């Protein structure tokens, strides 16, 4: 069996607009998910007497840890976002089962899915862009 040939990397001209678009969409989905969690817990969630700021702090801590890397455009932070956002997807699908939280659940699941896809695309294209710049 012959070894597989490496696929040629796309050109920088092809990668540059895709990097910009995927990063912009990633940041928009990230801010949307963060805003949704904050608004839901401050205004609509029945927290059964818990302090809203504690609940928001716990829910937003994983996203807060990723924020500096996402703002700087780090490919590794975008890759880690793909892992972390799966927690929010699971929470959204679980909430969507409850009729009282159905809209919130679907919004959270869709935003987290969009964040996963855009961060994944940015990660792929950023690594290809960096390899191309390095002369590969």
C-alpha positions in Angstrom: 0.0 0.0 0.0 1.4 3.4 -1.0 1.8 6.2 1.5 -0.8 8.9 1.2 0.3 12.2 -0.3 -0.1 15.3 1.7 -2.8 17.6 0.3 -1.5 20.9 -0.8 -2.3 23.8 1.5 -4.7 26.5 0.3 -3.3 29.8 -0.7 -3.0 32.7 1.7 -5.5 34.7 -0.4 -8.1 31.9 0.0 -7.4 31.5 3.8 -7.4 35.2 4.8 -11.1 36.1 4.3 -12.2 32.8 5.8 -10.1 33.4 8.9 -11.6 36.8 9.3 -15.2 35.6 8.8 -14.8 32.5 11.1 -13.2 34.6 13.8 -15.9 37.3 13.6 -18.7 34.6 13.8 -16.9 32.9 16.6 -16.8 36.0 18.7 -20.4 36.8 17.8 -21.6 33.4 18.9 -19.4 33.6 22.0 -20.9 36.9 23.0 -24.4 35.7 22.2 -24.0 32.6 24.4 -22.5 34.6 27.2 -25.3 37.2 27.0 -28.0 34.5 26.8 -26.7 32.8 30.0 -26.5 36.1 31.8 -29.9 37.4 30.7 -31.6 34.1 31.4 -30.2 33.7 34.9 -30.8 37.4 35.8 -34.3 37.7 34.5 -36.1 34.5 33.8 -34.5 31.5 35.6 -36.1 30.1 38.8 -33.0 29.7 40.9 -34.8 28.4 44.0 -33.3 31.1 46.3 -29.8 30.9 45.0 -27.9 34.1 44.3 -28.0 34.9 40.6 -24.4 36.2 40.6 -23.1 32.9 42.0 -25.0 30.9 39.4 -23.8 33.2 36.6 -20.3 33.1 37.8 -20.2 29.3 37.8 -21.8 29.1 34.4 -19.6 31.7 32.8 -16.3 30.7 34.4 -15.3 28.2 31.7 -16.0 30.9 29.0 -14.2 33.5 31.0 -11.1 31.4 31.0 -11.2 31.2 27.2 -11.9 34.9 26.6 -8.3 36.2 26.5 -7.2 33.6 23.9 -10.3 34.1 21.8 -9.8 37.9 21.8 -6.2 37.5 20.8 -7.1 35.1 18.0 -5.2 32.1 19.4 -5.9 28.9 17.5 -5.4 26.8 20.6 -8.0 28.8 22.5 -10.4 28.3 19.7 -9.6 24.6 19.8 -10.2 24.5 23.5 -13.5 26.3 23.0 -14.7 23.4 20.9 -14.2 21.1 23.9 -15.7 23.5 26.5 -18.7 24.5 24.5 -20.0 20.9 24.5 -21.0 21.4 28.1 -23.3 24.2 27.1 -24.7 22.2 24.2 -25.6 19.4 26.7 -27.1 21.9 29.1 -29.2 23.4 26.3 -30.5 20.1 25.0 -31.4 19.1 28.6 -33.2 22.5 29.1 -35.0 22.1 25.8 -36.8 19.0 27.1 -38.5 21.1 29.9 -41.5 23.0 28.4 -40.8 26.0 30.7 -37.3 26.4 29.4 -37.7 25.1 25.9 -36.9 28.3 24.1 -33.9 29.0 26.3 -32.7 25.4 25.8 -32.9 25.6 22.0 -31.2 29.0 21.8 -28.4 27.7 24.0 -28.0 24.5 22.0 -28.0 26.4 18.7 -25.6 29.1 19.9 -23.2 26.5 21.3 -23.4 24.4 18.1 -22.6 27.5 16.0 -19.8 28.4 18.3 -18.4 24.9 18.0 -18.5 25.0 14.2 -17.0 28.5 13.7 -14.3 27.9 16.3 -13.4 24.6 14.6 -13.2 26.2 11.2 -11.0 29.0 12.6 -8.7 26.5 14.2 -8.3 24.5 11.0 -7.7 27.5 8.8 -5.4 29.2 11.3 -3.1 26.2 11.5 -3.1 26.0 7.7 -2.4 29.7 7.5 0.5 29.5 9.9 2.0 26.5 8.1 1.7 28.3 4.8 3.5 31.4 6.3 6.2 29.1 7.6 6.9 28.1 4.0 5.3 24.7 3.9 
